[in-house]
C-alpha cells in the first residue's frame, strides 16, 4: 500500500453563518494525481488554503507526510510546491531570476540551486525566454513560468489550482504533459480544474465537492458507474412516428427517448446491446437511417448529474 501524503479528517470551516467546509475528509496516496472538482463556491480553494495552513479551521485535522500541518511547519512546506490560479511572479525580474528567487526560498546551496533552475527552465520549455520580463510573455508562457517557479525546488507534493486557464491549446498540452512527467518523476499532485477533459486525461482518482462536502470520490470509471446514464445513442432518422418512439422507449435499459429535429436521442442505464436493439426497432419499420452515434458518459456528465446543472456564479471558497 502506498503511503498517505495528505489526510484531511472531518474538516469544518465557517465564515460567520456560511459553512464553507462541512466535515470534509480526504485521503491522498503517494504517487496519485488527485483531481479536486466542484462548482464555484463548493469549497475547493478553502480546502487548499486549510491544507496549507493558510486558513484557520474550526474543527478537524490536517496531516501532510504523516505529520500535523501548522503555519510554522516549514519542514513540511519545503516539500510542497504551489501553483495557484492567479499568476504570482515579479514583473521586475526576468524569467530566469524569477525561478531562481523562488527556488532560493528552499534551496540555499548555489550550485544545487543553479542546477535546479536550469532544469526547471528546460522542463517548461522557456530556454529561449530566460532573459524576458513577464510583461513580454504571452499568457501561455506566463503560466509555464508560474509552474516553473512552483516546482523548481523539486517538491514531493504539488498543488495546481486551475493552471491552464486562458491559455492556447499548445501551452495547455505542454502544461499537461509536464504535470504527467512530474508525477512519473515521483511527485504526488493535487489538481483542480473546470476543464473536465483535462481531469479525465491526467487524474488517477477524483473527488467531487459541493456545498463544502465531498459528494463523490473514485476513479473516473467508478464515478461514471455512479450515474444513471451509461450510454447515449443518437440516430438521424427522417421521420419517426409516436408508435415507433413508444417502442424504443419500451426497450430494456432505456429510460429516455426523445425525437426532435430529425434526431432520435436515447438515454440508457446499463445493458450491453442497447444500440443493436434501438437500430432493430428502426429497421423493423423500414426507416431511413442517417448517422448513428453511441457515446459513453464523460466526466462532465458525471459532474453535472451529481452537482446539478444550475449556473453557479459564486467565486472562491
MOJO-V224212 format. One record per run of one state. SS is the DSSP state (2 for helix, 1 for strand, 0 for the rest). FROM is the first residue (numbers start at 1). LEN is the number of residues. Records with the same first field share a line. If there is no record, write none. Layout:
# MOJO-V224212
SS=FROM-LEN  FROM-LEN
This chain:
# MOJO-V224212
0=1-3  16-2  30-3  39-5  52-7  65-2  69-5  78-2  84-10  105-5  124-3  130-3  137-2  152-5  162-7  185-3  193-3  203-2  211-2  219-1  225-6  238-4  250-4  261-2  269-5  285-4  296-3  308-10
1=4-12  18-12  33-6  59-6  67-2  80-4  94-1  133-1  157-5  188-5  205-6  213-6  231-7  254-7  263-6  289-7
2=44-8  74-4  95-10  110-14  127-3  134-3  139-13  169-16  196-7  220-5  242-8  274-11  299-9
